[in-house]
Amino acid sequence: MKIAKYFLCLALLLVAISAEAQQLRKEAFDLLNLDYPGLEKVKAACAQQQWDKAAQALLDYYRQRTGIGHPDINLKNIKISKEEQKWADDALEHTFFVHKGYQPSYNYGKDINWQYWPVQDNELRWQLHRHKWFTPMGKAYRISGDEKYAKEWAYQYMDWIKKNPLTTVEKEEYELVSAGEVKGNAENVRFAWRPLEVSNRLQDQTLQFLLFIPSQAFTPEFLTEFLINYHRHALHILGNYSDQGNHLLFEAQRMVYAGAFFPEFKEATGWRESGISILNREIKKQVYPDGGQYELDPHYHLAAINIFCKALRMADVNGFRQEFPVEYVNTVKNMIEFYSNICFPDYSNPCFSDAKLGDRPAEVRNYQDWLKLFPDCDWIRYYATEGREGSPLPNLSHGALTSGFFTFRNGWKQDATVMVVKAGPKGEWHCQPDNGTFELWFNGRNLFPDSGSYVYAGDDEVMKLRNWFRRTSSHNTLTLDEKNLQTTQSVTKLWQPEGNEQILVTENPHYEGLKHRRSVFFVDQSYFVIVDEAVGDAKGTVNLNYHLCEGTVNVDGKNHILTTAYDGPSNMKLQCFAEKKASIREKEGWRSTAYRVRVPRTSVSFDVDKKDSEAVRYITIIYPSKNAASFPAFKAKFLNKKFDENGVKIEISVDGKKRQLEYKL
């Protein structure tokens, strides 16, 4: 009897808690334009203060609403991947998929601890509040019809609201990168309510709304809670837009979503117009005339393209495309062309700055999405169909002189030779101090991949890892005493992308008292000769750094030769000729292929002691080959006996065949 009484009391308590968690919030109706077409019954009930009836009428309206489109989902053809299904099922037990870099996912407790921080990486804490598992739960509910997904989603949604109240913090505290700088409730707010995360929820909750609204768990009371919370999100972004960069673009695009998807809110038009105004302004500010996005990071360049495109697609399905001028659309196409020019034949992009390696199926889907916006573009069609239709860009080599991305290319197919050089202006936060670096693709393999980023920000241990991958000496460029560059402001001296001797000459004021001029010759569209000149009064050890992909590399220290012995028909020989006495040094080498994923590789530097103002000069020959069993013999020397501001002249020999390479400025 006592046990039965206990369970009865427990049941009553749970009902009480549930009722407290989902109360009918009549203030939700004050946020709506009750004169909006379709809300007549809601308005009539509100006029009589029949709040239950008004909430039910509002829920009925949303369940039957037509005329508002969503470009990101087809409710008649919902699909869920195995990965998404796992996220949905794990979430039932409060094991939340937060970040691909932290697998297996962490469990956040039966009584969810939204402040749990198992590793002091800011991304792990920030991205928890993006609720990536919510939309998969919605898909699982719609496909299976099982109410457990909807019931648990509604519970977690309300639990998050209760445990993450929005209180005032200074705007700059949202973007602090080191762990532990802010304490107390403000510390939680800076993670849970950072505008980027808020905008993520603002966008994704439009999908979750569509997926869950038929559910029994989506009660009239819950609807009022949802609308108040959603409105709070939109107002928070409106008053706390990021100052610049991709964060600002994300937030603006998602405000467009909010205003377009929920036109019933009184401020909806203002939200949409705010987002569109920012996007129209920032596309002119953040995108250079050559199509490059000013963070100089291929990953965030791609993200910016998709931000601008998502806004266009939302406009298209809801009838306000005219709010984006023709110049906006043309700039988006220019950005896509920039991206196509710097990518390799397998659709991967260089991992310069904080870029990720990318995934071919996802990249192809990007082109397929872009083709819908530009159906008459022959070269977008070519990449969208993996070469089955259309034709590639008419150029091979390509220079984006303002952004400082230069591509030497002899073809668009897998067997092509492609070098991408990064040598541009000072970039924004995601840009690394790597001016002059390059990646080299040959016949199906990236022979000189960039180091990548590995992690972003957090405690001292996390920052130590980040700083190792982003430091200048971890890139294929020149350093002094392995220090990071003091200045990143490369100037293009010469760009000659045609003929059998294609040439790039770029110069960067690396350090106080030392500039670096790098001249790249693409010879016969088959191999490369790189001339590096370190010029100035600075003293120390000049390091010419090279980092190869993982695999077997033979190092001949006496002759300064590297030869690869990789499986398959994609190998190379590198030989460095220093004008002064040099030593070769093997050092720790890694590259990051994804967040918190790294692989070891061969890394070397050719070191020269610089004791006076005389320039330190190197000639490096990089010779890709399908045959690793036999490489040609090289020789190289400078014909101009000292550094010349107006040009360079060298002589090389490949298997005894001499050739002079030169340029004049």
Secondary structure, DSSP 8 states (H G I E B T S, - for coil): -HHHHHHHHHHHHHHHHHHHHS---GGGGGGB-TTSTT-HHHHHHHHTT-HHHHHHHHHHHHHH--S---TT--TTS----HHHHHHHHHHTTTEE---TTS-S-EE-TTTT-TT--SS-BHHHHHHHTT-TTHHHHHHHHHHH--HHHHHHHHHHHHHHHHHS------GGGGG--STTSS-HHHHHHHHHT-HHHHHHHHHHHHHHHHHHTTSTTS-HHHHHHHHHHHHHHHHHHHH---SSHHHHHHHHHHHHHHHHH-TTBTTHHHHHHHHHHHHHHHHHHHB-TTS-BTT--HHHHHHHHHHHHHHHHHHHHHT-GGGS-HHHHHHHHHHHHHHHHHS-TTS-----TT-----HHHHHHHHHHHHHH-TT-HHHHHHHTTTSSS---S-SSEEETTTTEEEEES-SSTT-EEEEEE--S---TT--S-TTEEEEEETTEESS-----S---BSHHHHHHHHHHHSGGGSSSEEETT---S----EEEEEE-SSSEEEEEEEEEEETTEEEEEEEEEETTTEEEEEEEEESS--EEEEEEEE--SS-EEEETTTTEEEE--SSS-EEEEEEEESS--EEEEE--EEEEETTEEEE--EEEEEEEE-SSS-EEEEEEEEEES-SS----EEEEESSSS-BTTEEEEEEEETTEEEEEEEE-
